Amino acid sequence: MTTVPEFQTSPGMRDILPPESARWRRFVEVFAQVAESAGYGQVLSPLLEDLGVFQRIGDATDVVSKEMYDFVDKGGRHIALRPELTASICRAFVQHNPQMPWKIWYSGSMFRYEKPQRGRYRQFDQVGIEVLGADDPNLDVEIIALGWEFYAALGLQQVKLILNSLGEPDDRARYVQALKAYFEANLEELSPESRVTLEKNPLRVLDSKRPQDAALVAAAPRIAEFYSEQAAAHFAAVQAGLTALDIPFTVEPKLVRGLDYYRHTTFEYQGGTLDSAQNALGGGGRYDGLVEALGGKPTAGVGFALGLDRTLLACDDEGVFAPPSTAVDVFVVDTTGGAEALALTAQLRRAGLRADRAYENRSMKSQMKAADRSGAAIALIVGSNELEAGTVVVRPLRAEQVGDDTQSGQSVVARTDLLSHLTKVMS
Ligand code: AMP
């Protein structure tokens, strides 16, 4: 009978065990390769920040106003676990005053007190990039393309890119006015929930997925009608750039970001196989004023954050990006007590091979089972005969290796020749 352990992970939090954990690490490695190939450097930020860092920027969002994990530390500081990293990066930019454009990438865990479900957790991981100090539509294209290349590097084929522009801050303000007037004129048709949203943030009403709001939202004024010449030119340049790079996209006028800081380009990558409530794999856009809100000079910014957890669900659905092999190269079976296994594995590891062994001086049969389970290509067997003769039995463990130059499958090799023999066999 199995008993339920007293302590388990709290809701929305998970242990990531091998071999899945190897896939998580590889995910970040692939992202690092993509970002660093374009001149982005990694920033490692603290998990904790002054609560104010997030509040200053996102007080109007649920993420900051409702979902943050925060506490007062022993020094009386009001601290929050980061719900996202853009705010920390802007704080770091003001604090360290780096050369611009500052092109950085990051990865790590974020914390949001959300209702847990598939693809939505309270601790989840993101990778992302931000560029501070350059206002150029080519840069918007560059980062969108990097996200696109990253998904392609994972092997995903069903990712969709959704694009929009929020225009200049003035365009956006005029649009919000018009949107408010429109929804207010049709208030009785709007769902009660959206009426509350309208009070706080008219743009967010466009996010409503309630059937009652669908017709009204579909007929709402479009942001494009409010673009200034400059905003229209910026958006046209971004679209032209994406087209030149052969990156397909769909313009979605309802793709807005709630925060006042966002301007010009916004975008989202959607997984083709996931439920629509959880299909956002990642998203980003251009923002102004975040750096200023944290005490810096007005600085242009653009970036994205991609969710690791959800992207891996999409990989599972598409059957791509399987966990990398964590199998060792060789497994040492020692029936003479274990001292030989200790010495041999150390020697092999020093030579750069992945080597494992059995413990507790188990029987030959039991050790061979462990060797099989380890996924090793080769078992190295030392019994009393081999110990005396200074040799090792080299036995291939995978069917495809038997029948090459080893013929019968196994060979007896002098300890002194072992490394060169293994190098030959394994290549
Ligand atoms: P955001 O920072 O809200 O723009 O989210 C960017 C990406 O992070 C989303 O597209 C998701 O893939 C991922 N994400 C956000 N919140 C969660 C969550 N609670 N659980 C899992 N992934 C999340």
Boltz pocket constraint, residues with backbone or C-beta under 6 A from the ligand:
constraints:
  - pocket:
      binder: B
      contacts: [[A, 83], [A, 84], [A, 112], [A, 114], [A, 119], [A, 120], [A, 121], [A, 122], [A, 123], [A, 124], [A, 125], [A, 126], [A, 269], [A, 280], [A, 281], [A, 282], [A, 283], [A, 305], [A, 306], [A, 307], [A, 308], [A, 309], [A, 310], [A, 311]]
      max_distance: 6.0
